[in-house]
Amino acid sequence: MSSLTTRPAAAYVRMSTEHQRYSIANQLAAIEAYCDANDFSLVRIYTDAGKSGLTIAGRAGLQSLIADARVGNLPFEAIIVLDVSRWGRFQNVDEAGWLEHTMKLAGAPVSYCAEAFENDGSPGAAMVKAIKRAMAAEYSRELSRKVAEGSRRLAADGWRQGGVPGYGYRRVIVSDTGMVVQDAAAGERKALFNGRTTLKLGPPAEVAAVRRIFHLYVRRRLSCEKIAAMLAAEGWPVPTPRSFCDGWVKCILKNEKYAGTLLYGRMPNPLGTGVVPADQKDWTVVTDAHPAIVSMAVFRAAQKQRARRYTPVSAEDMVAGLKRLHARYGFVSCSLISRTRSLPPVCRFKETFGSLSAAYRAAGIDDLPLGFKRAAVRRLNGRRTSRPPTNPRP
């Protein structure tokens, strides 16, 4: 750098991906050449590598620059940026103007070293900047649309488009012909341009734990809280960084991934503006996209039970259901309620009436002794008993 430089300056450099021609090194080379030609001395560099320019959020370098500007007494007199798009591709172009104005008030106006105009505050410069900002925003919108369409096409072919594999699965990189190339650890990206990502079954213990969750929920009709406690007590592999809890069990039960289905486009986040649930008709759904841990029949049975458990049922309908159950079997018990799919789970009766006994009274049903009910249930299950149960009440 020239020995005649007299004014201190800072550089702000940003790139979205590692595959851009606007690399950090290329930007710094252009900025240093600009400083040599304009009597600037580069004293500080703010960097955002691999960060989108759509918003300020997530750009630690730009946030640090803003924080320094708000504190005041900056140790530099200018901020040098390669061009308008490196400053940001804000969808609201006024945000870029506000940010540049904030730097100017702090005593460090922004200069764009690769632009054809001089950012001197003239009407011509203001007009060109406005056009450049709008072009940068439109570029992001158009690129986002193209990337989304490409991702949907790949997802329709059964290839995974991102996200963690989840408990019981691991990511694997395959070629476009389906040949396995390598396993992908957490955070790793595919190196091949034509590589694709899919899922494979994870450790056998995790796979068995997922199957046990569905079995306990569908067959034994246990609550998510009880399933989580049972998994912890039985010593199954803990899902890192989480632990066994009812919320985690619910996530397993409602995720169709475990039946081998790939779902894409349910919760899009266009241009980083926030996640918006998409209409089901806009989802990309591919069955048998990867190895299933449970069958589709088991998964659908779990969804029916979830709907039954969480669908509001009036007290009158509960009472009517108990009466029908009593009329059919001659008694009512916890296990009989649990095995009757048309009735809500036992916990719903307790929440609504305060106790099962209160629910029985509301239905006009006698609460028989526990021994009699157990023997009756064993008889219904086809088990042999030493003595047939006799109703203790006439």
Secondary structure, 3 states (H helix, E strand, C coil): CCCCCCEEEEEEEEECCCCCCCCHHHHHHHHHHHHHHCCEEEEEEEEEECCCCCCCCCCHHHHHHHHHHHHCCCCCCCEEECCHHHHCCCCCHHHHHHHHHHHHHCCCCEEECCCCCCCCCCHHHHHHHHHHHHHHHHHHHHHHHHHHHHHHHHHHCCCECCCCCCCCEEEEEECCCCCEEEEECCCCCCCCCCCEEEEEECCHHHHHHHHHHHHHHHCCCCCHHHHHHHHHHHCCCCCCCCCCCHHHHHHHHHCHHHHCCEEECCCCCHHHCCCCCCCHHHCEEECCCCCCCCCHHHHHHHHHHHHHHHCCCCHHHHHHHHHHHHHHHCCCCHHHHHHCCCCCCHHHHHHHHCCHHHHHHHCCCCCCCHHHHHHHHHHHCCCCCCCCCCCCCC
